Amino acid sequence: MKSDSITLNSTQDSNASKDYYRYHHPHVHLGPVFGNDWFALKAEGFARFFGTPVFLISQTVIVAVWIGLNVLGFTKFDVYPFILLNLAFSLQAAYAAPLILLAQTRQADRDKAHADADAQHREALALAAEQRQALAAQQSVQIMELLQQNTQLTELVKELSQRIETLTIEMHKKVV
């Protein structure tokens, strides 16, 4: 019965040790602030794209071409002071700020959940270490008791061997 429970516990422990995210599972219910739906994921991806060199270089090139085309007179749809360009930047800023805040909030939630899971993992490791130390101390006591019993048995065997030798000598003297 006891060996069955030990086998079951060791099987559960080995399965749990293979689930590397087992300490993160309790935090799944928190979820990101705006969920994991298509819009939230795309919005976060778009907000992350705002900070990339590709976006910054592309935007700079587009603005330079826009201004160049209008200043050189190739087009007259947005002449100086570039009100349409200003409107485009305002529109971009109006959407970029909330998207960036959304991405930061979602990242902060993920960081908090990971930190909580890491803390639980460290606590579990500390508890396991304490249990191993207690088991080692218990086994040390048992080993010392077994050594003491072995010493007593060895002394008893020595005494009995001496008695047998003495009796053998006495018998040998009487027979011979």
N, C-alpha and C positions, 0 to 999 in steps of 0.2 A: 504494500500500500504506500509506504513512504517513498520507495524507489520510483513508483509511478508518478507521485506528485513532484519528485525531483526531476524526473524526465520531462514532465509536462512543463514545469517552470523553466527548465533549461531550453526547451523548444520555444517557449514564448519569448525568453530572453534573446535567443538567437534570431528569431523573427523580428523582434523589436530593434535589435541592433542593426538589422539590414534596412530598416525604414529610417533613412537618414533625416527625414523631415518630421519624425514623430513628435518632436517638441513644438513644431509649428502648427500641427493639426488643431490644437485648442484655439488658435487665433484665426482660423478660417472664417468663423462667423463674423469677425469684424469687417472683413471685406474692405475694399477701397471705398472712399467717400461717395463716389458717384457710380459705384457698381463695376461689374466686369462686362457690361454690354458692349456692343459694337461701337456706339458713339463715344463712350468713355475711353475705350482703348485707342480709337483713332484720334480723339482729341488730345490725349496724352502723347501719342506719337508725334502729332503735329506740333505740339508745344515743345517737345524735345528737339524737333527739327529746327526750331527758331534759333537755337544756340549753336548750330553747326557752321563750320566754315563754308560749306556748300551754299547754305542759305544766305549768309552774309555777302559772299562774293557774287552770287546770282542777283541779289537785290541791288548791290552796288552797280553791277553791269546794266541792269534794267533801268535804274534811275539815270545813269550816265547817258545811255542811249536815248531815253525819254527827253532829257534836257537837251541833249545834242540835236535831236531831230527838230525840237521846237525852237531852239535858239537859231539854228542855221536856216530855218524857214522851210524845211521839207514838209512839215505839217503845221497846221495852225489850230489844232484842236485844244492845246493847252499852252497858251503863250505866257510869257513872264507876267506875273509872279507865280505861275504854276499852281493855280488853285485846284485843279483836278488831281495833281500829284499830291498836294497837301491833303486833299480829301481822302485819297487812297492811303496815305500814311496814317491818318486819323482812324480810318476804318480798320486798318491793320492793327494799330495799337489798341483799339477798342476790343478786338477779338483776342489779341495776343496776351494781354494782361490777365484776363480770366483763365485762359488756357494754361498759361505758365503757373498761375496760382493753383489750378487744378492738379497739374503735374507735381508741383511741390507738395501739395497736401497728400496726394496719393503716395508719394515717395516717403513722406514723413510717417504715414500710417504703416507702410511696409517696414521702415526702419524700426519703428516702435515694436511691431510684432516680432521682428527678428531679434531685437534686443531682449524682449520678454522670453522668447524661446531659448535664446542663448543662456539667459539667467537660469531658467529651469534646467537646462542641460548641465550647467555647472553645479547646480544643487544636487542633481541626480548623481553626478560623478563624485561629489563630496560624500554623499550618503553611501554610495557603493564602496568608496575607499574606507569609510568608517566601518562598514560591515565586514570588509576583508580584514581590517586590522583586528576587529573583535574576534573573528573566526581564527585568525592566526594566533591570537593570544590564547584562545580556548584550546586550540590544537597544541600549543606549546605546553600548557598545563597537562593535557592528556599525555603528551610524550614524556614529560617529567615523571608522571605517575607510572607509566609503563616502564620507564628506566628504573625507577625505584623497585617496582615489582620484579623486574628482571634481575636486579642486584640481589634481592632477597632470595629469589629462586636459585641463583648461582651460588649464594652462600649455603643454602640448604643442600644443594647437590654436592658441594664441597664437604659439608659435614657428613652427609650420608656416605660419600665415597670414603672418607676417613674411617667411618664406623665399619664399612664393609672391609676395608683394608685391615683394620684391627681384628675384626672377627675372622677374617681369612687367615691372618697370622696365628691367632689362637687355635683355630681349627687345624691348621697345618702342624702346630706344635703338638696337639693331642693325637693327631693321626700318625705323625712320624715319630 
